[in-house]
Amino acid sequence: MKILTTLFLVFASAAFGIEKPGYEVLRKNGKIELRKYEDLPVVSAPMAGMNQRNDSFGQLFQYISGANAKQQKIKMTAPVFMEGSHKDRAPAKSGTMSFLIPSKVAMAGSPDPSGDGVNLGKINGGTIAAIRFKGWKSEAARKAAIDDLQDWVKSQGWKADGQPFFAIYNPPWTPEFMRRNEVWLRVKPTR
């Protein structure tokens, strides 16, 4: 029991000790939230598919480890964003993985990446519908979460503004019962 408690504290401190974007909750319905975000500065790399993300993660990790114009080490943040198909076998370079740039680094001017294919950008702020889900490694669980979120958005009289994307808050070794996985969908009213 003591080992489980120690492991829980290690995993929890890893998740709580890093910067996450702030937001305002506009509406809540079970595991779905309608949120208001400001623009989120990110660094991004191309990604071949949901289960082929190691190269993308490696490129972004190199950037925050100093592979940038200022050779600046940058703290890890959460979530890691993944855009593109929910499918495990997507076409090559069909998606994008992004790390959130810490607010202090962004305000001072994010250093330009030195790696090929790595780019600075932003996730535009606005109204985001988000759903939490379990079973990150399951293509079926990812698809079910997207379907549930899209159905809820329609039922509320909102319209999707773009494609759904994933926000993953925990390192891969975090036990499933402790993970925070979300699907995000930008929305706008239809009325």
C-alpha positions in Angstrom: 0.0 0.0 0.0 2.9 2.3 0.8 4.4 1.8 -2.7 1.0 2.6 -4.3 0.7 5.8 -2.3 4.3 6.8 -3.3 3.6 6.1 -7.0 0.4 8.1 -6.8 2.1 11.1 -5.3 4.9 11.0 -7.9 2.4 10.8 -10.8 0.2 13.5 -9.3 3.1 15.9 -8.7 4.2 15.4 -12.4 0.7 16.4 -13.6 0.2 19.3 -11.2 3.6 20.9 -11.3 3.5 22.1 -14.9 1.8 25.1 -16.6 -1.6 24.5 -18.2 -3.6 27.1 -20.1 -6.3 29.0 -18.1 -9.8 29.1 -19.3 -13.3 30.1 -18.2 -16.0 27.5 -18.0 -19.1 28.8 -19.8 -21.3 25.6 -19.4 -20.9 22.1 -17.9 -22.8 18.9 -18.7 -21.3 15.8 -17.1 -17.8 15.2 -18.6 -18.4 17.9 -21.3 -17.4 21.6 -20.8 -17.9 24.6 -22.9 -14.8 26.8 -22.3 -13.5 30.2 -23.3 -9.7 30.3 -24.1 -7.3 33.1 -25.1 -4.9 32.4 -28.0 -2.5 29.6 -27.0 1.1 29.9 -28.3 2.5 26.5 -29.4 5.5 24.9 -31.1 4.4 22.2 -33.6 5.8 19.3 -35.6 4.2 17.0 -38.3 2.8 13.7 -37.0 2.2 10.6 -39.1 -0.7 9.1 -36.9 -2.0 8.7 -33.4 0.1 5.7 -32.7 3.1 7.0 -34.6 3.9 10.1 -32.6 7.3 9.4 -31.2 9.2 11.3 -33.9 7.0 14.3 -33.4 7.4 14.2 -29.7 11.1 13.8 -30.1 11.4 16.9 -32.3 9.4 19.0 -29.9 11.3 17.7 -26.9 14.5 18.7 -28.7 13.1 22.2 -29.1 12.3 22.7 -25.4 15.7 21.1 -24.6 17.6 23.8 -26.4 17.4 23.0 -30.1 16.3 26.6 -30.8 17.8 29.9 -31.9 18.5 31.0 -28.3 19.6 27.5 -27.2 17.1 28.1 -24.4 15.8 25.3 -22.2 12.0 25.6 -21.9 9.8 24.0 -19.3 7.4 21.3 -20.3 3.7 22.2 -20.2 0.4 20.5 -20.6 -1.6 19.5 -22.6 0.2 18.1 -25.6 -2.1 18.8 -28.6 -2.6 16.3 -31.4 -4.5 17.3 -34.6 -5.5 15.1 -37.5 -7.2 11.8 -37.8 -8.2 9.8 -34.7 -7.2 6.7 -36.6 -4.1 4.7 -35.7 -3.0 4.4 -39.3 -3.3 7.8 -40.9 -1.5 8.9 -44.0 2.1 10.0 -43.5 2.4 13.6 -42.1 -1.3 13.9 -41.9 -1.4 15.5 -38.5 0.3 17.8 -36.1 1.6 17.5 -32.5 2.0 20.7 -30.5 3.5 21.7 -27.2 2.1 24.8 -25.4 4.8 27.5 -25.0 5.0 28.7 -21.3 3.4 32.1 -20.9 6.7 33.8 -19.7 8.6 32.4 -22.7 5.8 33.5 -25.1 5.7 37.1 -23.6 9.5 37.4 -23.9 9.4 36.1 -27.5 9.6 32.3 -28.2 12.9 31.3 -29.7 12.8 30.1 -33.4 13.1 26.3 -33.8 16.3 25.0 -35.3 14.8 21.6 -36.3 13.3 20.8 -39.7 9.5 20.9 -39.8 9.2 22.4 -36.4 7.2 25.7 -36.4 6.0 28.3 -34.0 2.3 29.1 -34.1 -0.9 29.4 -32.0 -4.1 27.7 -31.4 -6.7 30.5 -31.8 -8.6 31.4 -28.7 -12.4 31.3 -28.6 -15.1 28.9 -27.5 -14.1 25.3 -27.2 -16.2 22.3 -26.3 -14.2 19.7 -24.5 -14.9 16.2 -23.3 -12.8 14.0 -21.0 -12.5 10.3 -21.9 -10.7 7.1 -20.9 -8.9 4.7 -23.0 -6.4 6.9 -24.9 -4.7 4.0 -26.6 -8.0 2.7 -28.1 -9.0 4.0 -31.5 -12.6 3.1 -30.6 -12.5 5.2 -27.4 -11.1 8.2 -29.3 -13.8 7.9 -32.0 -16.6 7.5 -29.3 -15.4 10.6 -27.5 -15.4 12.6 -30.8 -18.9 11.3 -31.6 -20.3 12.1 -28.1 -18.8 15.7 -28.3 -20.1 16.4 -31.8 -23.6 15.1 -30.8 -23.6 17.3 -27.8 -22.5 20.4 -29.8 -25.3 19.8 -32.3 -27.9 19.3 -29.5 -26.9 22.7 -28.0 -27.6 24.6 -31.2 -23.9 25.1 -31.9 -21.9 24.5 -35.0 -18.4 23.0 -35.2 -15.7 25.5 -36.4 -13.0 23.2 -37.7 -12.0 19.6 -36.8 -11.8 18.0 -33.4 -8.3 17.6 -31.8 -6.9 15.9 -28.8 -5.4 17.5 -25.6 -3.3 15.0 -23.6 -2.3 16.1 -20.1 -0.2 13.3 -18.7 3.1 11.5 -19.6 2.6 8.1 -21.3 3.6 6.1 -18.2 0.6 7.6 -16.2 -1.9 4.8 -15.2 -5.1 5.0 -17.2 -7.3 5.7 -14.2 -5.2 8.8 -13.4 -5.0 10.2 -17.0 -6.7 13.3 -18.3 -7.4 12.9 -22.0 -9.7 15.3 -23.8 -11.1 16.0 -27.3 -11.5 19.7 -28.1 -13.8 21.2 -30.7 -14.0 24.9 -31.6 -17.6 25.9 -31.8 -19.8 28.9 -32.7 -23.5 29.5 -32.2 -25.8 28.9 -35.2 -28.5 31.3 -33.9 
